[in-house]
Amino acid sequence: MEVVMAAPPSYDRLQEVKEFDEAKIGVKGLSDSGITTIPRIFIHPQEKISDLKSTSTSSGIPIIDLSNVNSADHRLIIVEQVRAAANTWGFFQVINHCIPLSVLDEITAAIKSFHEQPHELKAKYYVRQGQSGVTYSSNYDLFQSKVATWHDYVSVWMAPAAPQIDQIPDIYRNELVEWDKNAAELGNIVGELLAEGLGLDSRKLKESSLLETRIFGGMFYPYCPQPDLTVGLSDHTDPGVMTILLPNQVPGLQVKHEEKWVDVKPLRGGLIINIGDFLQIVSNGEYKSVQHRVKANSHKEPRISIVHWFDVGNWDESNHYGPLPELITPEKPAQYRMFSKQEYVENFYSKGLDSKSLVEKLKL
């Protein structure tokens, strides 16, 4: 008697993605369930993650002390430190900034509390949307990317059009309002330093509406039972102008520098700043957006990242952006072409996280 072996069931990735999304439990729910193997939608090709171990002996990204930023003599030194870091690393960590430690601790604790609520309390906020409002979800690019990553998040568009205050979950509402106020102030300070580093008036970025949009992100990376098979966040560059990042003390962030991955060591009370693609373009390549990623969390303690993205605002559909005219000279002509709001938005939302696709697309 001939035995006919049944063919293994075909893998329907889209169906598995839909089931995960509709469950509204996020990767936190998967982790809490006690699974020992991660679902297939999270498993990355080995060639993409074979270098997860840091390959650099570097001591980490530059650290810049802002304590004397308003002193004329010290400011010149700080401006040069910021310029050099933004040009060579695209990342730097600031200490002795304007934000009290209590504000940092309270927003971190509040976001941790939100994500650690029972599933039933969080699920009512679970929504997949993009360019406005208040969102809780897992993997903003879940349906665009080829592979999912091991994180959940909340996001709130704080400016230029803030949400109604009662739209923000009360578990982190007050803490977010206070953090946003302080992050906006620090963003303006760093924006001035970056402008001065380009030889421009300190108000240039703000007056050009390049810091007008502020988007808050509360990233949550729970324990992953197979951290060698996935990542917390895929390697990418940020599309906007600049980012302020507050991580807790659980490691995971890596930055690519001189073709090597460098582990970033967060300092207690420090804040990490990185350059986005938009700023690389308008600075005509003087400042660099660089690849970075987050490893899947192998620690029982969750990794929390508080993020503030600064982006262009007041952008009419007919307006175009490109390198600032003041930075274009016969010796250094424009490196990038002008682009529209539609092109910018579609480039980000039509696909998963990736590396410098906008920069490469606009390069002359």
N, C-alpha and C positions, 0 to 999 in steps of 0.2 A: 504493500500500500504506500503510495507516494504521499509524503507530508508536505503540504504547501505552507511555507512560512508567510505570515502576514507582513506586509510592508510596514515599517515604522511610521507612525503618524507624522504627517508633514508639520513643520513648525510654522505657525501663523503668528508672526511677530505683532502685526497690527491688532489682532484679537487679544493677545496677551497685554499689550499696552492699554487697550480700551478697558479690559477687566481691572487692571491695576488702577487706572484713573477713576473709574466708576466706583471702586471700593472706597475711595476718598480717605484711605488710611495712611498714605504716604510711606516713605521708607521707614519712618519711625514706627509705624504699625507693623511692618514686616519684621523689624528688629525686635520689637516687643513680643512678637509671637513665638520667639525662640527658634526661628529657622536656623539651620546650620549650613544650608546651601542657598545661594542667592538665585532669584529667578533669571532665566536666560536673557531677558531683555537688558539686564545690567552687565552682562559679561562682555568685556572689551577684547578685541583681537590682541593677541600677545605682542604683536609687533608695535602696537600703540602704547603699551604699558610696560614693556620690558625694561625701561629705564626709570622706573618709579623711584629707585634709590638715588639719592643725591649723588651727582658725579663731580661735585666741586668741593674743594677744600676752603672756599671763601668763607669769611666770617659773617657774611650776610649782606643785606642791602645797606646803603649809607644811612647813618643816623645823624639828624640835624637838630640842634638845640635852638629853639625859638625864644628863649627867655629874654633876650635883648633885641628883639626884632624891631623895636621902635627907637633904638639908639642908632644915630647916624653912622657911627664907625662900625658897629657890629652888623648893621643891616647890610652893608656892602659885602661883608664876609658871608652872611647867610644867603644873600642873593646868588653869590658865586657858587656856594655849596648846592643850592637848589638847582641852578642852571646845569652844573656838572652832573648831578645825579639824574636829572630829567633827560639829559643828553646821552648818558652812557648806560644807565641802568633802567630808566623809565619808572623806577620805584625808589622811595626813600621813606624812612621812618622818622617822625617828628616827636620830640619830647619837650617838656616845659611849654606846652601850647596853652591855649586860652580855656580849655574845657576842664572843669573840675573832675577829679577822680570819681566823686560820688555820682555824677551824671553818667559816666562810662559804666560804672558798676550797676546802676539801676536799670539802664536800658538793656544791658546784657542779661540781667536776672529776669526782667520782664519778658523778653523774647524766649528765654529758656522756659519760663513758666507757661507761656502760651503753647509751645510745642509739646510740653509734657502734660497737658490737659488730657482727660479721657477723649477718645476718638469722637464720641457723640457730641461733645461740646465744640470741637474744632470743625467737624464736618459741615456745619451750616455756613462756614466761611469759605469752604473749598470751592474755588472757581477758576476757570482757565480763561484769562483775559489779558490784554496786553497794555494798552497805552493810556490807562487812567485808573483811578479808583484804588480800592483796597483788595488785595488778593492773598489767599493762602492756597498753596498748591505744592506739587512736587515736580521738579524739572520743568521750568517754563517752556523748554523746547522739546517736551516729551514726544510730540507727534511730528516734529521736524528732524530731530537728530536720528542717527542710525543706531545709537546705543544710549540707554539711560544711565544716569549717574546717581550716586548714593547721597542725596540730600533732599530736604524739604525747605520751604521758604515762605516768608510773608513779604509782601511789598506794598508800599503806599506811595502814591504820587503826591508829594508835598507842595510842589510849586511848579509852574506858576498858578495852577488852579488846585488849591487844597481841598480835600474831601470834607464833607460835613463831619464835625467832630464825633457825632454819635455813630458814624460809619466805622470808626476805628474801634476794634475790640477793647473793652475797658481794661483788660488785663495788662495792656501795654500802652494805653492811650496817653496818659499824663507823661509817662517816661519818654514816649516818642516826641511829643510836643517840645519837651525840654531839650532832648537830644538834637532835634532838628534846628532849633534856635541856635544852639551852640555850634553845630556842624556848619550851618550857613555862615556864621561869623568866621570860623576857621577857614572855610572855603574861600571867603573873600580875602583873607590874609595870604593864603597860599597863592591865590590867583594874582594878587599884586606882586608877590615875589617872582612868580613865573613870568609875568609881563615885564618886570624890570630886568629879568635875566635875558630877555630878548631885545633889550635896549628900548623898550616902549614905555609909555606913560603907565604908571602903576594901575590906573583905572581901566586900561584898555580892554581886558577880558570881560569885566563886568559891564562896561558901557557898550560892548558889542553883543550883549545878551548871551555870552558864552557860559555864564554860570547861573542862568535864570531858572532852568529846570532842575529840580531836585527830586530824586527818587530814592526812597528808603528801602533797604532790604534787610530782613532778619533771617539769616541762613542757619540751618540746623543740620548738623552732620552726626547722626546717631552711630552707635557701634555697628560695624559691618563684620559678619562672620567670615567673609572671604575677601579681605582687603587687597589681596594680590591679583584678583580677577576683575576689579572695577576701580573707579575713581570717584571721589566726592564731587569734583567738577572738572570737566574736560579742559585740556589746554586751549587757551583763547587769549585774545586781547579785548579790552573793553572798548565799545564803540564810541563812547561819549567823549567829554572834554577831560575830566579827571574824576578820581574816585578817592574817597576817604574810607578806610577800613579799620574797624576795631575788632580784633580777634580775642577770644579768651585764650587761656594758656595751653590749650590742647593743640599740639602742632599739626601741620598738614599742608600749609601754603608753600608752594615752590615757584620760583621765578627763573626764567631762562636767561642766562647771561653768558655771552661769549660761547654760545652753543652748548653750555652745560647747565644742568638744573641745580639750583641753589635752594637749600632749605632756609626759609625765613624764620628767624627766632623773634617772636613778639616780645617786646619789653612791657612790663607791667606799667600801665598808664600811657604807653606810647600809641601813636596812631600811624598807620601806614598809608601813604599817598602814592597813587600811580597815575601815569599819563594814559589818556585814551586816544583812540585812532583820530578823533576829530581834532584834538590839539596837535597831534603830529602833523596833520594836513595844514591847519591854519598857521602853524609855526614854520611851515615850509621845510619840515624835516629836522629842525633844530632840536625838538623834543621827540622822544621815541616812545611809542606804545610797545610793550613787550609781552611775549607769551607768559602766561602763568596758569597754574592749575592747583587743585586741592586733592591730596591723596584721600582715599577712603579711610574712615576713622577706625583704627584698630584698638582704640582705648574704650574702656567701659564708660568713661565720662564723655558726654557729647561735646562736640566742637561747635562753638557758637561764633558766627561772624556778623557783626553789625556793619552795614555798608551804606554809604551815601554816594550816589552817582550824581555828578553835576554834568548838565548837558545844555545845549543851545536852546533858547526859548525865543518867543516873539518872532517866529519864523514864518513869514508869509509864503504861500505856495509859489509865488512868482520870484522870490528871492533865491539867490544862489550863494553858496559859500565855497571858499578855496583859500589858498595861502594869503595871508594879510598883505596888502600892497606894500606896506612899509618894509616888509622883509624880502621883497623881490628886488634884486640888483643885477646889473650886467654880469657881475662875478658869480652871483648865485641866482639864476633864473628860477621861475616857478617849477617845482618838482611835481605838482599835482594840478589837475584840471578842476574847474568849478563843478559843483554838483547841486542838485535840487533836494528839497525836503523829501519828496516822494522817493527818490533814489536812495536816500539815506535810510528812511524808515523801512522800505522794502528789503534792503540789504540785510537788515538785522532780523526782521520778523519772519522772513520767508524761509529760514533755515535754522539749523542748530548752531550752537556756539562754535566759532572757528577762529582761525588766526589771521588777522590783518587782511581780511578779504576786501574791505572797503579801501584800505590804503593801496593794496595791489591793483584794484580795479581803476583807481583814479590816477595812478602814477603815469606821468608823461614820458 
